[in-house]
Amino acid sequence: MAQSVTLDALDRRLIHALQIDGRASFSRIAAVLEVPERTVARRYQRLRSALVVRVVGLVDSRRIGMLDWFVRIDCTPDATDALTAALAQRDDTSWIAPLAGGTRLTCMVRTPGPGAEGGRPLFDHLLRTPGIRDVEAGCVLRPVAGVGGWAGRTSALEASEQAALLGSAPESPQGPGVVAELSGWGEAEARLAGELALDGRADVAQLAAATGWSASTVRRRVAGLRAAGVLHFEVDVSPSHFGFPVEALLWLEVAPAALGEVTQALSQHAAVAFAAVMTGRASVFAMVQCRDTGALYDYLAGELGALAGIGRAESALVQRRAKRAGPLLLPAMAERTPRFAPRGTLYGAGRIR
């Protein structure tokens, strides 16, 4: 559980800098922010130790032959908390949230692509787990908003400061691509990604030990995967620390002919932290951050309501985030790099495999 920490102006500027380039050196960030390097390092360590902020390395599922799914699970009242805890310990789940006022929870799940080896997807096993009444899964076809970070945490730096940091961040190519054609993907790359998911700023020596590569190979491989768009870095921080404690999830039924216009508009809406086109009854899923429920109403009735092509909109308030983008960390682990929990986690009388 993250501690109660109030972010000041320097904290917000540091977070914005890390969103631009999560592996930028503290000396480079300090030069751009015009503060001592020691101050930058101390601020980041304080926030990370408090489980408020950390940098996580994320892999584009499409580029390594995997699929992402948004999953909604309907549970019995006594099963929600235990299932949430069990799912949060898995390395193939993220963005886990019980929904307010009900017995449903949502999460993102990564599975092998169609026809790939690796067993049946997690959501095939969920219905065999005691306490689960229904599972609805939509496959992410294309992220359309929030991929480069929610606008609420990327407004602290001047344009010139952003440009100075962008000079060190590799650009990613457009289009889904195939990792085998771009730069290759194997067991060592998977271990590299696992270490960076735990700590996006892990040092080269630690990454070399995990992969069996030399330090120079680690540097070259990380740079290559970033340039190929396979690997990117995200600042994992709750919007509540920026004054936006209300999070709502939206499922939008959008006519196919209107998908382009609606998704383009969503990418420009300040309240939208993330949005994607997916399969299922609702063709667009979005995460929205607001200061209060009144602001959520204003967004639904105003910016969203003005978009033509939306036939139906379903919304739900998030009760809490049990897990965000990166693997779970315990407070004692924030000073070092922890390990993933076992893939199979006991839950009641059943087992999620």
N, C-alpha and C positions, 0 to 999 in steps of 0.2 A: 504494500500500500504506500502510495506517495505521501510524503509529509506535506504539511501546510507551509508553503513557501510563497512569498510575494515577490514577483519579478519586478525589478527596477529597470530603468532605461538601458543600462549597460547589459543586463541579462537579456533583454529583448533584442538588442543589437547583436549580441553574441549568437543567439538562437537563429536570427536571420542569416548571419554569416555562415553558420554551420549548415543551414538548409541549402545555401548556394553551393558549398563544397564541404561535405562532412568530414573529409580527410585533410582539409587545409591545415597547415601547421599553425600552432598557436602564435609563432612569431609572425607569420603572414597576417593572421587575423588581427593581432595586436597592432601591426603597422597600419592596417586599414582603419581600425577603430581609434587609433592614436592613444593607446593606453599601454602600460607596461605588459610585457609578455607574461610575467609572473601573475599579474592580476587576471588575465584571460584564463590561464591554466587553473588558477585557484577557483575562479567563478564556475568554470565547467565542472570541476571535480566536486564542488559543493552541491551543484544541482544534480549531478549524476548520483552522488552518494545518497541524496535525499529521494532518489527515484522519481525526480521531477522531469529531468531531461536526459536523453541519451541519443547518440547517433547509432542507427542500425543500417546495416547493409542489406538491401533487398534485391532479389533476382526477378527479372521479368519472366513469368511462368511460360509465356508463349514461346520465348526464345530457347527454352530448354525442353520443349515438348510436353509441358505440363498444362493443366487447366485449373483456373480459379473458379470457385462457385460461391455465391451468396446463398446461405442456407437458413431457413426458418424452421424452428423446431417447436412443436406444441407438446408440452409436458403436463404431467399431473402436478398438482400444487406442491407435493412433498419431494418432487424430483428435480426441480429447477436448479436449486443451489448446488446439489451434488453433481449434476451433469455439467453445469458451468465450470466447476472446479476441475472436473476430469478433463474436459475439452481444453481448458487453459494450459494444461501440462503437456499437451501434444505439440510436436514441432510442425505439424501440417495444418494447424489452425491459427487464425488471427482474428482481430476485431470482434472479440466475443462480447456480447452484451445481452443480459436479461432485459426484457422490455417492461416498462413501468405499467403497473395496474393489471397485470395478467400473468399467464403461465407460459409465455413464449420467450424464446431467446433466439438470437441471430448470431451468425459467425461467418467468416470466410474460410473455406477449405480448399487446399491444393491437392489435386489428385493426378495420377498418371493420365496421359492422353488416351484417346480411344485405341483399343487394341494393344496397348503397352502392357508389359508384365508388371507385377507388383501387387496383385490381389485386387479384390473388389474395393471400390471407393468407400470411404468412411461412411457416407450417408446410407449406403446399402446395409451396413451393420447397425446403424442407429435404431432402426425399427425393431431390432431384436433386443434392444436394451430396455430393461424394466423401467416403466415410468414415461416412456415416449409414446405419444398418441399419433403424431403425424410429422412428416418431414417434407419440406418443399424446397427444392434446389433449383437455382437458375445459374447457368454457365455464363461467365463474363466473356462477352465477345470483343468489347473494346472500351477501355477507360476513356472518358471524355472530359473530365474536369478533376482538378486537384492533384494531378500526377506530380507536379513540381512543388507541391506544398500548399497548404491552405493559406489564402491571402491574409487571414487574420494574424498570422505569425511571420509574414514576409513583407512588412511595411515599415520596418524600423530603420533601414539604411537608405541613404541618399543614392540617387542613380549612379553617381560617380564611384561611390563605395562599392556598390554592387558590381559595377564594371571591373573594378580592380580585382575582385574575388573571382569573377567569371573567367578571367584570363587564365586561371589555374585549373578550372573544372573542365573535364573532357566533354565534348558535345556528343550526343547520341544520335544515330541515324534515324530517319523516319521509317515507319512500316514495321510489321511484326517480325519479319525475317525468320531465319532458322539458325540456331546457334552453331550447328555443325558447319554451316557455310560461312559463319562469321569468324569464329575463333576456337571452336572445339569445346567439349564439355565432358569431363570424366570424374572419377572418384576424388581426385585431388582437388578439382574445382569445387566439387560438392562440399568437401571439408573446409575449403577456403570460405565458401559462402556461409557455412554453419558458424565459423568463428566470427565473421563479420556481422552476422545477424545478432549475435550476442553482444558484440562491441564493434561498431563500425570504425572506431579509431584504434583498434588493436594494433600494436606495433609490428614491424616487419619480422622481428625475431620470433614473435609468438606465432605469426602466420606461417613462417618457414617451418617451425616445429610441427605444426598441425598438418602441413601438406607434404613435407619431405623435400621441398624445393630449397634452392639457395635464396638468399636475400634478394639478389638481383632478379631471379626468376619471379619471385613474389611481386616485386615492384612492376615488372614488365607485364605479368599476367593481370594484375589488378587494373593497370592502365588500359590494357587491351580489352578486358571485359567491360570496363566503363565506356570506352570509346565505341564499342560495338552495341551498346545499349542493353547488354545483358545484366549488368550490375549498376545499381545507383544507391545513393545514400539519402536517408530521410531522418529528420529530427523527430523523435518520438516524444511528444509532450502533449498533455491534455489542454484543449482550448479553454478549459475553466480557468487556467492560470492567466489567460488573457482577458478574462471578464466575459466569457461566453460559456456558461455552465449548462445551458439547455441544448441537448443534442436530439435531433429528430431524424428518423429514417423514413424515406419516401419511396413508395413503389408507384411508378407512373405507367399507365397504359397509354402508349403513344402510337398514333397511326404511322405505318411505315413511311409514307410520303413526307411526314413531318419530323422524322427522326433527326435529320441534319439540322434543321432550324432550331428544334427544341434543345438538342445537345449543345449546339453552339451558344445558345442563350445561357444555358446552365453554366457553361465554362466561364461566363462573364459575371455571374452572380456572386457577390461577396460572401453570401451566407453559405454557399455550397462548398463543403470541404472536400467532397469526392463525389463523382458520379460515373456511371458506366452503363453501357448498353448490354443487356443480357437476354437469355432465353427465358421463356415462361410467359405467364399471363401479363405481367408487368414487364415491359421491354426496357424500362430505364429504372435504375436504382440510384438513390442519392442520399448522402449524409449531409445534414444541414446543422450549422452551429448558430445559436442565437443567445442574446443576453437574457431573455426571459420569454415566457409563453406569449406575452403580448407581441413581442417582436416576431415570434414564429407565426402568429396569426397574420401580422402585416405582410410577411413574406408570402404565405400561402395565398392570401387574398389579392396581393399586389403583383409582385414580379412573376410569381408562378402562375397566378390566375390569368395574367395577360397573354400567356403563351397559347397560341392556337395549336390544335392537334392532340392535346391531352384529353383523352376520353374519360379517364377516371384516375383519381389520386388517392392512395391510401397512406396514412401517416401513423407513426408510433413514436412515443418518447422513450429514449434510452434511460433505464433506471441507473445503470453504472456500466463502466467498461471494465470487465474482468481481465481483458487482455487487449493490447493495441497491436501495432505492427510487428514488434519484436517479441522474442521469447521472454517468458516471465523471469524476473530477477527478484531475489530476496534481498532485504536491506544489507545483510552481511556480505552478499555477493557483489555489491555495487563497486567495491574496491578492486575486484578482480574479475576474471572471465569465468562464469559458471558453465556447467554442462547442461545439455538438453535433458529433459525428463524422459523416461522410457516411453517408447511409442505406444505401447499398450498400457492402458490405465484402468485399474479396477474401478468399477462403479456399481455399487450395490451388489446384487447377486449376479449381474452380468459383467461382460468385459468388452470395452471398446477396443478393437484390434487395430 
